[in-house]
Amino acid sequence: MMPCFLFPGKFKKLPAMPATLLVALLCPVFSAVAAEDDAGPQCNYEGNQQEMNACAYRDYEAVDKMLNEKYQALMASLPPAQQKYLRQEQRAWLKKRDPQCKAEAKDSEGGSIWPLLFYGCLQAATERRTNEFKQWEVKR
């Protein structure tokens, strides 16, 4: 038996817990904590800088996914000649977008706010580009 240090004087001794039982009980707890750490910071618009950065990245990912879906649908609806032109236009836009956003966030490079500014810029540029696809829908 092992003495109980949690409640001095209340219990004289508790039965010894086998090590394997202790490990079996604690593994799920530590696994959950480790999984939370692997996920990184959670989005919180009112939170600390890392949480706001997580929001900016998540929001950019969402609009990027929407852009890709609209691009694929638009490409499928266009004749081959227009597909070629749209593909060229899209590639040219992609070549400019990231450098422009890096330049826009340059003053904060190395700082904790840089991801918020960079991904915010990517989000805005991607939303603008997605709206430009409406012109293609009218051209058809």
WOGIRA-V231577 format. One record per backbone hydrogen bond with DSSP energy under -0.5 kcal/mol. CO is the residue of the C=O (numbers start at 0). NH is the residue of the N-H. If there is no record, write none. Layout:
CO&NH ; CO&NH
This chain:
1&13 ; 2&4 ; 6&9 ; 6&10 ; 11&3 ; 13&1 ; 15&17 ; 17&21 ; 18&22 ; 19&23 ; 20&24 ; 21&25 ; 22&26 ; 23&27 ; 25&29 ; 26&30 ; 27&31 ; 28&32 ; 29&33 ; 30&34 ; 31&35 ; 32&36 ; 33&37 ; 34&38 ; 35&39 ; 36&39 ; 43&46 ; 47&51 ; 48&52 ; 49&53 ; 50&43 ; 50&54 ; 51&55 ; 52&56 ; 53&57 ; 54&58 ; 55&59 ; 56&60 ; 57&61 ; 58&62 ; 59&63 ; 60&64 ; 61&65 ; 62&66 ; 63&67 ; 64&68 ; 65&69 ; 66&70 ; 67&71 ; 68&72 ; 69&73 ; 70&74 ; 71&75 ; 72&76 ; 73&76 ; 73&77 ; 74&77 ; 78&81 ; 78&82 ; 79&83 ; 80&84 ; 81&85 ; 82&86 ; 83&87 ; 84&88 ; 85&89 ; 86&90 ; 87&91 ; 88&92 ; 89&93 ; 90&94 ; 91&95 ; 92&96 ; 93&97 ; 95&99 ; 96&100 ; 97&101 ; 98&102 ; 99&103 ; 100&104 ; 102&105 ; 104&107 ; 105&108 ; 107&110 ; 107&113 ; 110&113 ; 112&116 ; 113&117 ; 114&118 ; 115&119 ; 116&120 ; 117&121 ; 118&122 ; 119&123 ; 120&124 ; 121&125 ; 122&126 ; 123&127 ; 124&128 ; 125&129 ; 126&130 ; 127&131 ; 128&132 ; 129&132 ; 130&133 ; 131&134 ; 131&135 ; 132&136 ; 133&137 ; 134&138 ; 135&139
